[in-house]
Protein backbone atom coordinates (compact mmCIF):
# COMPACT_ATOMS: atom_id res chain seq x y z
CA UNK A 1 0.00 0.00 0.00
CA UNK A 2 1.69 3.19 -1.16
CA UNK A 3 -0.70 5.71 0.39
CA UNK A 4 -2.11 6.52 3.80
CA UNK A 5 -5.84 7.10 4.27
CA UNK A 6 -7.06 10.19 6.12
CA UNK A 7 -6.84 9.58 9.86
CA UNK A 8 -6.08 11.04 13.27
CA UNK A 9 -3.57 9.58 15.73
CA UNK A 10 -5.64 8.59 18.74
CA UNK A 11 -4.30 9.43 22.20
CA UNK A 12 -1.18 11.25 20.98
CA UNK A 13 -0.52 14.51 22.78
CA UNK A 14 2.14 15.75 20.38
CA UNK A 15 3.80 14.09 17.40
CA UNK A 16 6.82 14.65 15.21
CA UNK A 17 7.45 12.63 12.10
CA UNK A 18 10.13 12.73 9.48
CA UNK A 19 9.87 11.40 5.95
CA UNK A 20 12.72 9.41 4.46
CA UNK A 21 13.24 7.99 1.00
CA UNK A 22 15.11 7.82 -2.24
CA UNK A 23 15.51 10.74 -4.63
CA UNK A 24 13.29 8.98 -7.19
CA UNK A 25 10.14 9.14 -5.01
CA UNK A 26 7.21 10.69 -6.84
CA UNK A 27 4.04 11.81 -5.03
CA UNK A 28 3.85 11.10 -1.33
CA UNK A 29 2.71 14.53 -0.18
CA UNK A 30 1.37 14.79 3.36
CA UNK A 31 -2.21 16.01 3.05
CA UNK A 32 -4.06 17.93 5.75
CA UNK A 33 -7.86 17.95 5.71
CA UNK A 34 -10.46 20.36 7.07
CA UNK A 35 -12.82 17.72 8.52
CA UNK A 36 -11.93 18.47 12.14
CA UNK A 37 -14.47 17.26 14.67
CA UNK A 38 -16.81 16.00 11.89
CA UNK A 39 -14.24 13.30 11.04
CA UNK A 40 -15.52 9.76 11.54
CA UNK A 41 -13.09 6.82 11.43
CA UNK A 42 -15.89 4.61 10.11
CA UNK A 43 -16.15 6.83 7.00
CA UNK A 44 -12.77 8.54 6.59
CA UNK A 45 -13.14 9.43 2.91
CA UNK A 46 -16.63 10.85 3.44
CA UNK A 47 -15.88 12.90 6.55
CA UNK A 48 -12.26 14.08 6.18
CA UNK A 49 -13.26 17.29 4.39
CA UNK A 50 -11.29 19.01 1.66
CA UNK A 51 -7.50 19.18 1.54
CA UNK A 52 -6.61 22.51 3.19
CA UNK A 53 -2.82 22.16 3.19
CA UNK A 54 -0.17 19.87 1.79
CA UNK A 55 3.53 19.30 2.31
CA UNK A 56 5.52 17.81 -0.58
CA UNK A 57 7.67 14.77 0.14
CA UNK A 58 11.28 15.60 0.90
CA UNK A 59 13.86 13.23 2.40
CA UNK A 60 14.66 14.24 5.99
CA UNK A 61 11.87 16.77 6.33
CA UNK A 62 10.01 16.78 9.63
CA UNK A 63 6.52 17.89 10.61
CA UNK A 64 5.25 18.54 14.13
CA UNK A 65 1.68 18.88 15.28
CA UNK A 66 -1.29 17.77 17.34
CA UNK A 67 -2.11 14.89 15.00
CA UNK A 68 -4.69 13.50 17.40
CA UNK A 69 -7.01 16.28 16.23
CA UNK A 70 -5.65 17.15 12.77
CA UNK A 71 -6.97 14.90 10.00
CA UNK A 72 -4.03 13.94 7.79
CA UNK A 73 -2.90 11.29 5.33
CA UNK A 74 -0.35 10.44 2.68
CA UNK A 75 -0.85 10.83 -1.06
CA UNK A 76 -0.11 7.79 -3.24
CA UNK A 77 3.60 7.53 -4.11
CA UNK A 78 6.07 5.48 -6.08
CA UNK A 79 9.58 4.63 -4.95
CA UNK A 80 11.04 3.82 -1.55
CA UNK A 81 9.51 6.15 1.06
CA UNK A 82 9.07 5.77 4.80
CA UNK A 83 8.13 7.67 7.91
CA UNK A 84 9.78 7.74 11.33
CA UNK A 85 7.35 8.90 13.98
CA UNK A 86 8.05 10.17 17.49
CA UNK A 87 5.18 10.97 19.82
CA UNK A 88 4.06 11.48 23.39
CA UNK A 89 1.08 9.23 24.03
CA UNK A 90 -1.53 9.82 26.76
CA UNK A 91 -0.88 6.37 28.27
CA UNK A 92 2.86 6.97 28.54
CA UNK A 93 2.33 10.36 30.17
CA UNK A 94 -0.22 8.89 32.57
CA UNK A 95 2.23 6.13 33.53
CA UNK A 96 4.98 8.61 34.45
CA UNK A 97 2.54 10.88 36.29
CA UNK A 98 1.27 7.88 38.28
CA UNK A 99 4.51 6.02 38.97
CA UNK A 100 7.16 8.69 38.54
CA UNK A 101 10.57 8.11 37.04
CA UNK A 102 12.20 5.89 39.70
CA UNK A 103 12.38 2.75 37.54
CA UNK A 104 13.51 4.73 34.52
CA UNK A 105 16.18 6.53 36.54
CA UNK A 106 17.44 3.22 37.96
CA UNK A 107 17.71 1.62 34.51
CA UNK A 108 19.35 4.70 33.07
CA UNK A 109 21.87 4.74 35.91
CA UNK A 110 22.84 1.13 35.18
CA UNK A 111 23.48 2.03 31.55
CA UNK A 112 26.15 4.56 32.48
CA UNK A 113 27.99 2.76 35.29
N, CA, C and O atoms as CSV, one atom per row, in Angstrom:
chain,resi,resn,atom,element,x,y,z
A,1,UNK,N,N,0.854,-1.176,0.000
A,1,UNK,CA,C,0.000,0.000,0.000
A,1,UNK,C,C,0.897,1.235,0.000
A,1,UNK,O,O,1.618,1.479,0.967
A,2,UNK,N,N,0.856,1.988,-1.047
A,2,UNK,CA,C,1.688,3.190,-1.156
A,2,UNK,C,C,0.856,4.455,-1.016
A,2,UNK,O,O,0.941,5.360,-1.846
A,3,UNK,N,N,0.064,4.511,0.026
A,3,UNK,CA,C,-0.696,5.706,0.392
A,3,UNK,C,C,-1.137,5.533,1.836
A,3,UNK,O,O,-1.028,4.443,2.397
A,4,UNK,N,N,-1.626,6.588,2.427
A,4,UNK,CA,C,-2.109,6.521,3.804
A,4,UNK,C,C,-3.438,7.253,3.869
A,4,UNK,O,O,-3.508,8.459,3.628
A,5,UNK,N,N,-4.494,6.514,4.198
A,5,UNK,CA,C,-5.837,7.099,4.266
A,5,UNK,C,C,-5.906,8.232,5.280
A,5,UNK,O,O,-5.102,8.278,6.212
A,6,UNK,N,N,-6.857,9.147,5.110
A,6,UNK,CA,C,-7.064,10.194,6.124
A,6,UNK,C,C,-7.323,9.560,7.486
A,6,UNK,O,O,-8.065,8.584,7.600
A,7,UNK,N,N,-6.698,10.128,8.515
A,7,UNK,CA,C,-6.840,9.576,9.858
A,7,UNK,C,C,-6.388,10.611,10.884
A,7,UNK,O,O,-5.822,11.647,10.536
A,8,UNK,N,N,-6.645,10.311,12.136
A,8,UNK,CA,C,-6.079,11.042,13.271
A,8,UNK,C,C,-5.340,10.019,14.120
A,8,UNK,O,O,-5.658,8.830,14.075
A,9,UNK,N,N,-4.368,10.462,14.883
A,9,UNK,CA,C,-3.572,9.576,15.728
A,9,UNK,C,C,-4.125,9.611,17.147
A,9,UNK,O,O,-3.795,10.493,17.941
A,10,UNK,N,N,-4.969,8.635,17.445
A,10,UNK,CA,C,-5.641,8.589,18.745
A,10,UNK,C,C,-4.655,8.619,19.903
A,10,UNK,O,O,-3.621,7.951,19.881
A,11,UNK,N,N,-4.993,9.399,20.901
A,11,UNK,CA,C,-4.302,9.427,22.195
A,11,UNK,C,C,-2.888,10.004,22.152
A,11,UNK,O,O,-2.156,9.905,23.138
A,12,UNK,N,N,-2.491,10.602,21.034
A,12,UNK,CA,C,-1.180,11.252,20.977
A,12,UNK,C,C,-1.323,12.703,21.407
A,12,UNK,O,O,-2.202,13.413,20.919
A,13,UNK,N,N,-0.482,13.138,22.300
A,13,UNK,CA,C,-0.519,14.514,22.785
A,13,UNK,C,C,0.205,15.432,21.814
A,13,UNK,O,O,-0.288,16.510,21.480
A,14,UNK,N,N,1.363,15.006,21.369
A,14,UNK,CA,C,2.141,15.754,20.377
A,14,UNK,C,C,2.922,14.734,19.556
A,14,UNK,O,O,3.364,13.712,20.081
A,15,UNK,N,N,3.088,15.010,18.284
A,15,UNK,CA,C,3.799,14.091,17.398
A,15,UNK,C,C,4.787,14.851,16.531
A,15,UNK,O,O,4.582,16.015,16.187
A,16,UNK,N,N,5.855,14.165,16.191
A,16,UNK,CA,C,6.820,14.648,15.214
A,16,UNK,C,C,7.108,13.473,14.304
A,16,UNK,O,O,7.397,12.374,14.778
A,17,UNK,N,N,7.032,13.697,12.993
A,17,UNK,CA,C,7.451,12.629,12.095
A,17,UNK,C,C,8.348,13.195,11.021
A,17,UNK,O,O,8.241,14.359,10.634
A,18,UNK,N,N,9.233,12.345,10.552
A,18,UNK,CA,C,10.131,12.734,9.476
A,18,UNK,C,C,9.976,11.739,8.340
A,18,UNK,O,O,9.850,10.536,8.568
A,19,UNK,N,N,9.987,12.247,7.116
A,19,UNK,CA,C,9.875,11.397,5.947
A,19,UNK,C,C,11.267,11.086,5.417
A,19,UNK,O,O,12.146,11.947,5.385
A,20,UNK,N,N,11.444,9.851,5.007
A,20,UNK,CA,C,12.722,9.413,4.456
A,20,UNK,C,C,12.455,8.668,3.160
A,20,UNK,O,O,11.404,8.050,2.992
A,21,UNK,N,N,13.414,8.730,2.246
A,21,UNK,CA,C,13.243,7.994,1.004
A,21,UNK,C,C,14.269,8.359,-0.038
A,21,UNK,O,O,15.085,9.264,0.136
A,22,UNK,N,N,14.198,7.624,-1.125
A,22,UNK,CA,C,15.111,7.821,-2.238
A,22,UNK,C,C,14.765,9.082,-3.026
A,22,UNK,O,O,13.666,9.625,-2.910
A,23,UNK,N,N,15.718,9.530,-3.824
A,23,UNK,CA,C,15.506,10.740,-4.625
A,23,UNK,C,C,14.525,10.512,-5.770
A,23,UNK,O,O,14.048,11.476,-6.369
A,24,UNK,N,N,14.216,9.254,-6.085
A,24,UNK,CA,C,13.295,8.981,-7.190
A,24,UNK,C,C,11.833,8.860,-6.748
A,24,UNK,O,O,10.986,8.467,-7.550
A,25,UNK,N,N,11.521,9.189,-5.488
A,25,UNK,CA,C,10.138,9.140,-5.010
A,25,UNK,C,C,9.317,10.176,-5.761
A,25,UNK,O,O,9.720,11.332,-5.889
A,26,UNK,N,N,8.159,9.750,-6.256
A,26,UNK,CA,C,7.208,10.692,-6.841
A,26,UNK,C,C,5.930,10.622,-6.026
A,26,UNK,O,O,5.564,9.551,-5.541
A,27,UNK,N,N,5.243,11.756,-5.866
A,27,UNK,CA,C,4.043,11.808,-5.028
A,27,UNK,C,C,4.438,11.793,-3.562
A,27,UNK,O,O,5.516,12.252,-3.184
A,28,UNK,N,N,3.542,11.257,-2.746
A,28,UNK,CA,C,3.852,11.100,-1.328
A,28,UNK,C,C,3.699,12.358,-0.494
A,28,UNK,O,O,4.270,12.452,0.593
A,29,UNK,N,N,2.936,13.327,-0.986
A,29,UNK,CA,C,2.712,14.529,-0.175
A,29,UNK,C,C,1.948,14.166,1.092
A,29,UNK,O,O,1.137,13.240,1.086
A,30,UNK,N,N,2.203,14.887,2.173
A,30,UNK,CA,C,1.371,14.791,3.362
A,30,UNK,C,C,0.203,15.737,3.137
A,30,UNK,O,O,0.398,16.913,2.830
A,31,UNK,N,N,-1.003,15.225,3.290
A,31,UNK,CA,C,-2.214,16.009,3.054
A,31,UNK,C,C,-2.901,16.288,4.382
A,31,UNK,O,O,-3.035,15.403,5.227
A,32,UNK,N,N,-3.330,17.517,4.550
A,32,UNK,CA,C,-4.059,17.932,5.748
A,32,UNK,C,C,-5.474,18.314,5.334
A,32,UNK,O,O,-5.675,19.059,4.375
A,33,UNK,N,N,-6.447,17.796,6.069
A,33,UNK,CA,C,-7.859,17.947,5.711
A,33,UNK,C,C,-8.594,18.832,6.707
A,33,UNK,O,O,-8.185,18.964,7.861
A,34,UNK,N,N,-9.680,19.433,6.248
A,34,UNK,CA,C,-10.456,20.356,7.074
A,34,UNK,C,C,-11.622,19.728,7.807
A,34,UNK,O,O,-12.484,20.453,8.303
A,35,UNK,N,N,-11.685,18.393,7.896
A,35,UNK,CA,C,-12.821,17.717,8.521
A,35,UNK,C,C,-12.983,17.990,9.998
A,35,UNK,O,O,-14.107,18.058,10.495
A,36,UNK,N,N,-11.878,18.148,10.709
A,36,UNK,CA,C,-11.926,18.469,12.139
A,36,UNK,C,C,-12.794,17.520,12.930
A,36,UNK,O,O,-12.686,16.302,12.791
A,37,UNK,N,N,-13.658,18.079,13.763
A,37,UNK,CA,C,-14.470,17.261,14.668
A,37,UNK,C,C,-15.540,16.457,13.931
A,37,UNK,O,O,-16.115,15.540,14.516
A,38,UNK,N,N,-15.826,16.773,12.663
A,38,UNK,CA,C,-16.806,16.003,11.889
A,38,UNK,C,C,-16.218,14.680,11.401
A,38,UNK,O,O,-16.948,13.823,10.904
A,39,UNK,N,N,-14.901,14.510,11.541
A,39,UNK,CA,C,-14.238,13.303,11.039
A,39,UNK,C,C,-14.737,12.067,11.772
A,39,UNK,O,O,-14.842,12.055,12.999
A,40,UNK,N,N,-15.045,11.022,10.998
A,40,UNK,CA,C,-15.525,9.760,11.542
A,40,UNK,C,C,-14.659,8.633,10.982
A,40,UNK,O,O,-14.603,8.432,9.769
A,41,UNK,N,N,-13.982,7.897,11.871
A,41,UNK,CA,C,-13.090,6.820,11.427
A,41,UNK,C,C,-13.815,5.744,10.629
A,41,UNK,O,O,-13.194,5.038,9.834
A,42,UNK,N,N,-15.124,5.612,10.834
A,42,UNK,CA,C,-15.886,4.606,10.107
A,42,UNK,C,C,-16.129,5.025,8.653
A,42,UNK,O,O,-16.462,4.188,7.814
A,43,UNK,N,N,-15.966,6.303,8.358
A,43,UNK,CA,C,-16.145,6.826,6.998
A,43,UNK,C,C,-15.097,7.905,6.721
A,43,UNK,O,O,-15.443,9.068,6.516
A,44,UNK,N,N,-13.816,7.522,6.715
A,44,UNK,CA,C,-12.771,8.543,6.594
A,44,UNK,C,C,-12.858,9.360,5.310
A,44,UNK,O,O,-12.706,10.581,5.343
A,45,UNK,N,N,-13.100,8.702,4.184
A,45,UNK,CA,C,-13.137,9.434,2.909
A,45,UNK,C,C,-14.322,10.394,2.852
A,45,UNK,O,O,-14.234,11.457,2.236
A,46,UNK,N,N,-15.431,10.020,3.494
A,46,UNK,CA,C,-16.631,10.845,3.444
A,46,UNK,C,C,-16.670,11.960,4.461
A,46,UNK,O,O,-17.485,12.874,4.338
A,47,UNK,N,N,-15.803,11.911,5.474
A,47,UNK,CA,C,-15.875,12.903,6.550
A,47,UNK,C,C,-14.582,13.681,6.764
A,47,UNK,O,O,-14.513,14.521,7.661
A,48,UNK,N,N,-13.555,13.416,5.955
A,48,UNK,CA,C,-12.264,14.079,6.181
A,48,UNK,C,C,-12.272,15.538,5.742
A,48,UNK,O,O,-11.416,16.314,6.167
A,49,UNK,N,N,-13.227,15.923,4.897
A,49,UNK,CA,C,-13.262,17.290,4.388
A,49,UNK,C,C,-12.310,17.446,3.214
A,49,UNK,O,O,-11.732,16.478,2.720
A,50,UNK,N,N,-12.164,18.689,2.785
A,50,UNK,CA,C,-11.291,19.007,1.659
A,50,UNK,C,C,-9.846,19.151,2.137
A,50,UNK,O,O,-9.595,19.447,3.305
A,51,UNK,N,N,-8.910,18.938,1.228
A,51,UNK,CA,C,-7.499,19.184,1.537
A,51,UNK,C,C,-7.330,20.687,1.735
A,51,UNK,O,O,-7.664,21.476,0.851
A,52,UNK,N,N,-6.809,21.083,2.904
A,52,UNK,CA,C,-6.613,22.506,3.194
A,52,UNK,C,C,-5.138,22.902,3.194
A,52,UNK,O,O,-4.803,24.085,3.142
A,53,UNK,N,N,-4.257,21.893,3.252
A,53,UNK,CA,C,-2.819,22.162,3.190
A,53,UNK,C,C,-2.127,20.877,2.768
A,53,UNK,O,O,-2.650,19.779,2.959
A,54,UNK,N,N,-0.943,21.033,2.192
A,54,UNK,CA,C,-0.170,19.866,1.795
A,54,UNK,C,C,1.313,20.185,1.902
A,54,UNK,O,O,1.740,21.325,1.723
A,55,UNK,N,N,2.078,19.156,2.196
A,55,UNK,CA,C,3.527,19.298,2.306
A,55,UNK,C,C,4.158,18.291,1.358
A,55,UNK,O,O,3.976,17.087,1.540
A,56,UNK,N,N,4.896,18.747,0.351
A,56,UNK,CA,C,5.520,17.808,-0.584
A,56,UNK,C,C,6.520,16.906,0.116
A,56,UNK,O,O,7.138,17.301,1.104
A,57,UNK,N,N,6.679,15.682,-0.401
A,57,UNK,CA,C,7.666,14.766,0.139
A,57,UNK,C,C,9.064,15.332,-0.054
A,57,UNK,O,O,9.395,15.847,-1.122
A,58,UNK,N,N,9.871,15.234,0.979
A,58,UNK,CA,C,11.284,15.596,0.904
A,58,UNK,C,C,12.021,14.748,1.925
A,58,UNK,O,O,11.630,14.703,3.091
A,59,UNK,N,N,13.074,14.078,1.503
A,59,UNK,CA,C,13.855,13.233,2.404
A,59,UNK,C,C,14.388,14.061,3.571
A,59,UNK,O,O,15.003,15.108,3.369
A,60,UNK,N,N,14.148,13.582,4.794
A,60,UNK,CA,C,14.664,14.235,5.989
A,60,UNK,C,C,13.819,15.375,6.522
A,60,UNK,O,O,14.162,15.972,7.543
A,61,UNK,N,N,12.736,15.683,5.861
A,61,UNK,CA,C,11.865,16.772,6.327
A,61,UNK,C,C,11.043,16.292,7.528
A,61,UNK,O,O,10.607,15.141,7.568
A,62,UNK,N,N,10.836,17.176,8.496
A,62,UNK,CA,C,10.012,16.779,9.633
A,62,UNK,C,C,8.809,17.702,9.753
A,62,UNK,O,O,8.823,18.850,9.308
A,63,UNK,N,N,7.760,17.152,10.375
A,63,UNK,CA,C,6.522,17.887,10.613
A,63,UNK,C,C,6.102,17.603,12.056
A,63,UNK,O,O,6.195,16.472,12.535
A,64,UNK,N,N,5.645,18.636,12.726
A,64,UNK,CA,C,5.252,18.538,14.131
A,64,UNK,C,C,3.826,19.048,14.256
A,64,UNK,O,O,3.456,20.035,13.620
A,65,UNK,N,N,3.022,18.375,15.077
A,65,UNK,CA,C,1.677,18.881,15.279
A,65,UNK,C,C,0.852,18.026,16.217
A,65,UNK,O,O,1.283,16.965,16.668
A,66,UNK,N,N,-0.353,18.516,16.502
A,66,UNK,CA,C,-1.294,17.772,17.341
A,66,UNK,C,C,-2.112,16.820,16.463
A,66,UNK,O,O,-3.298,17.053,16.229
A,67,UNK,N,N,-1.484,15.758,15.984
A,67,UNK,CA,C,-2.115,14.895,14.996
A,67,UNK,C,C,-3.242,14.038,15.563
A,67,UNK,O,O,-3.858,13.265,14.829
A,68,UNK,N,N,-3.517,14.165,16.850
A,68,UNK,CA,C,-4.694,13.498,17.404
A,68,UNK,C,C,-5.964,14.249,17.030
A,68,UNK,O,O,-7.060,13.694,17.123
A,69,UNK,N,N,-5.832,15.502,16.608
A,69,UNK,CA,C,-7.013,16.282,16.228
A,69,UNK,C,C,-6.944,16.816,14.799
A,69,UNK,O,O,-7.930,17.356,14.298
A,70,UNK,N,N,-5.814,16.678,14.147
A,70,UNK,CA,C,-5.651,17.150,12.767
A,70,UNK,C,C,-5.775,15.946,11.834
A,70,UNK,O,O,-4.987,15.003,11.911
A,71,UNK,N,N,-6.780,15.992,10.950
A,71,UNK,CA,C,-6.972,14.895,9.996
A,71,UNK,C,C,-5.883,15.016,8.927
A,71,UNK,O,O,-5.720,16.066,8.306
A,72,UNK,N,N,-5.146,13.929,8.724
A,72,UNK,CA,C,-4.031,13.944,7.788
A,72,UNK,C,C,-3.885,12.582,7.124
A,72,UNK,O,O,-4.449,11.592,7.590
A,73,UNK,N,N,-3.132,12.539,6.043
A,73,UNK,CA,C,-2.901,11.287,5.329
A,73,UNK,C,C,-1.746,11.460,4.365
A,73,UNK,O,O,-1.139,12.528,4.292
A,74,UNK,N,N,-1.448,10.411,3.632
A,74,UNK,CA,C,-0.353,10.437,2.676
A,74,UNK,C,C,-0.841,10.134,1.277
A,74,UNK,O,O,-1.515,9.131,1.042
A,75,UNK,N,N,-0.493,11.010,0.351
A,75,UNK,CA,C,-0.846,10.831,-1.061
A,75,UNK,C,C,-0.129,9.592,-1.617
A,75,UNK,O,O,0.957,9.239,-1.158
A,76,UNK,N,N,-0.735,8.950,-2.588
A,76,UNK,CA,C,-0.109,7.793,-3.239
A,76,UNK,C,C,1.267,8.183,-3.759
A,76,UNK,O,O,1.454,9.293,-4.258
A,77,UNK,N,N,2.251,7.254,-3.643
A,77,UNK,CA,C,3.598,7.530,-4.108
A,77,UNK,C,C,4.181,6.309,-4.801
A,77,UNK,O,O,3.670,5.195,-4.685
A,78,UNK,N,N,5.256,6.552,-5.519
A,78,UNK,CA,C,6.066,5.477,-6.080
A,78,UNK,C,C,7.484,5.671,-5.570
A,78,UNK,O,O,7.904,6.793,-5.288
A,79,UNK,N,N,8.211,4.580,-5.455
A,79,UNK,CA,C,9.577,4.631,-4.948
A,79,UNK,C,C,9.624,4.218,-3.485
A,79,UNK,O,O,8.601,3.910,-2.874
A,80,UNK,N,N,10.825,4.218,-2.945
A,80,UNK,CA,C,11.037,3.818,-1.547
A,80,UNK,C,C,10.885,5.036,-0.648
A,80,UNK,O,O,11.696,5.961,-0.695
A,81,UNK,N,N,9.838,5.028,0.171
A,81,UNK,CA,C,9.511,6.147,1.061
A,81,UNK,C,C,9.091,5.563,2.397
A,81,UNK,O,O,8.421,4.531,2.445
A,82,UNK,N,N,9.480,6.215,3.473
A,82,UNK,CA,C,9.071,5.770,4.795
A,82,UNK,C,C,8.886,6.942,5.728
A,82,UNK,O,O,9.190,8.085,5.387
A,83,UNK,N,N,8.387,6.645,6.904
A,83,UNK,CA,C,8.134,7.671,7.911
A,83,UNK,C,C,8.653,7.167,9.251
A,83,UNK,O,O,8.385,6.030,9.637
A,84,UNK,N,N,9.388,8.004,9.949
A,84,UNK,CA,C,9.783,7.738,11.326
A,84,UNK,C,C,8.953,8.669,12.202
A,84,UNK,O,O,8.949,9.882,11.993
A,85,UNK,N,N,8.261,8.110,13.168
A,85,UNK,CA,C,7.346,8.897,13.982
A,85,UNK,C,C,7.777,8.867,15.447
A,85,UNK,O,O,8.125,7.815,15.984
A,86,UNK,N,N,7.749,10.020,16.075
A,86,UNK,CA,C,8.049,10.168,17.492
A,86,UNK,C,C,6.855,10.879,18.119
A,86,UNK,O,O,6.379,11.877,17.579
A,87,UNK,N,N,6.371,10.382,19.240
A,87,UNK,CA,C,5.178,10.970,19.819
A,87,UNK,C,C,5.146,10.776,21.323
A,87,UNK,O,O,5.788,9.881,21.872
A,88,UNK,N,N,4.376,11.642,21.974
A,88,UNK,CA,C,4.061,11.479,23.386
A,88,UNK,C,C,2.608,11.039,23.443
A,88,UNK,O,O,1.708,11.766,23.024
A,89,UNK,N,N,2.396,9.847,23.963
A,89,UNK,CA,C,1.084,9.227,24.031
A,89,UNK,C,C,0.472,9.458,25.412
A,89,UNK,O,O,1.193,9.499,26.409
A,90,UNK,N,N,-0.848,9.607,25.477
A,90,UNK,CA,C,-1.530,9.824,26.760
A,90,UNK,C,C,-1.200,8.744,27.783
A,90,UNK,O,O,-0.985,9.049,28.956
A,91,UNK,N,N,-1.156,7.475,27.348
A,91,UNK,CA,C,-0.877,6.373,28.266
A,91,UNK,C,C,0.519,6.446,28.861
A,91,UNK,O,O,0.714,6.153,30.040
A,92,UNK,N,N,1.490,6.835,28.044
A,92,UNK,CA,C,2.863,6.971,28.539
A,92,UNK,C,C,2.938,8.102,29.562
A,92,UNK,O,O,3.540,7.946,30.624
A,93,UNK,N,N,2.328,9.234,29.239
A,93,UNK,CA,C,2.330,10.361,30.166
A,93,UNK,C,C,1.640,9.992,31.474
A,93,UNK,O,O,2.125,10.322,32.556
A,94,UNK,N,N,0.502,9.304,31.368
A,94,UNK,CA,C,-0.225,8.891,32.571
A,94,UNK,C,C,0.636,7.969,33.431
A,94,UNK,O,O,0.645,8.090,34.656
A,95,UNK,N,N,1.358,7.049,32.792
A,95,UNK,CA,C,2.227,6.134,33.532
A,95,UNK,C,C,3.251,6.912,34.360
A,95,UNK,O,O,3.411,6.653,35.553
A,96,UNK,N,N,3.945,7.865,33.729
A,96,UNK,CA,C,4.976,8.610,34.453
A,96,UNK,C,C,4.383,9.539,35.509
A,96,UNK,O,O,5.010,9.786,36.538
A,97,UNK,N,N,3.188,10.050,35.263
A,97,UNK,CA,C,2.543,10.880,36.292
A,97,UNK,C,C,2.115,10.024,37.483
A,97,UNK,O,O,2.142,10.487,38.623
A,98,UNK,N,N,1.722,8.784,37.221
A,98,UNK,CA,C,1.274,7.885,38.284
A,98,UNK,C,C,2.439,7.283,39.054
A,98,UNK,O,O,2.432,7.269,40.285
A,99,UNK,N,N,3.434,6.789,38.340
A,99,UNK,CA,C,4.514,6.017,38.972
A,99,UNK,C,C,5.841,6.765,39.070
A,99,UNK,O,O,6.783,6.268,39.686
A,100,UNK,N,N,5.923,7.927,38.483
A,100,UNK,CA,C,7.163,8.687,38.543
A,100,UNK,C,C,8.244,8.090,37.664
A,100,UNK,O,O,7.972,7.259,36.798
A,101,UNK,N,N,9.461,8.521,37.896
A,101,UNK,CA,C,10.572,8.108,37.041
A,101,UNK,C,C,11.569,7.190,37.741
A,101,UNK,O,O,12.649,6.945,37.202
A,102,UNK,N,N,11.240,6.677,38.921
A,102,UNK,CA,C,12.204,5.895,39.697
A,102,UNK,C,C,12.763,4.708,38.908
A,102,UNK,O,O,13.978,4.516,38.867
A,103,UNK,N,N,11.898,3.914,38.286
A,103,UNK,CA,C,12.377,2.747,37.543
A,103,UNK,C,C,13.191,3.174,36.329
A,103,UNK,O,O,14.203,2.548,36.011
A,104,UNK,N,N,12.773,4.204,35.666
A,104,UNK,CA,C,13.511,4.733,34.521
A,104,UNK,C,C,14.881,5.236,34.965
A,104,UNK,O,O,15.895,4.940,34.333
A,105,UNK,N,N,14.904,5.991,36.046
A,105,UNK,CA,C,16.178,6.528,36.544
A,105,UNK,C,C,17.139,5.410,36.935
A,105,UNK,O,O,18.341,5.495,36.684
A,106,UNK,N,N,16.596,4.357,37.554
A,106,UNK,CA,C,17.436,3.223,37.960
A,106,UNK,C,C,18.037,2.532,36.730
A,106,UNK,O,O,19.234,2.244,36.701
A,107,UNK,N,N,17.217,2.269,35.730
A,107,UNK,CA,C,17.711,1.615,34.509
A,107,UNK,C,C,18.716,2.500,33.785
A,107,UNK,O,O,19.733,2.016,33.290
A,108,UNK,N,N,18.436,3.766,33.726
A,108,UNK,CA,C,19.353,4.699,33.065
A,108,UNK,C,C,20.694,4.750,33.792
A,108,UNK,O,O,21.748,4.806,33.159
A,109,UNK,N,N,20.649,4.729,35.115
A,109,UNK,CA,C,21.866,4.737,35.913
A,109,UNK,C,C,22.731,3.516,35.646
A,109,UNK,O,O,23.957,3.616,35.592
A,110,UNK,N,N,22.085,2.352,35.477
A,110,UNK,CA,C,22.839,1.129,35.179
A,110,UNK,C,C,23.508,1.193,33.806
A,110,UNK,O,O,24.554,0.581,33.590
A,111,UNK,N,N,22.910,1.921,32.900
A,111,UNK,CA,C,23.484,2.026,31.548
A,111,UNK,C,C,24.802,2.801,31.544
A,111,UNK,O,O,25.639,2.589,30.667
A,112,UNK,N,N,24.990,3.674,32.493
A,112,UNK,CA,C,26.154,4.562,32.477
A,112,UNK,C,C,27.113,4.308,33.637
A,112,UNK,O,O,27.868,5.198,34.029
A,113,UNK,N,N,27.083,3.088,34.187
A,113,UNK,CA,C,27.994,2.759,35.288
A,113,UNK,C,C,29.409,2.613,34.792
A,113,UNK,O,O,30.313,2.337,35.580
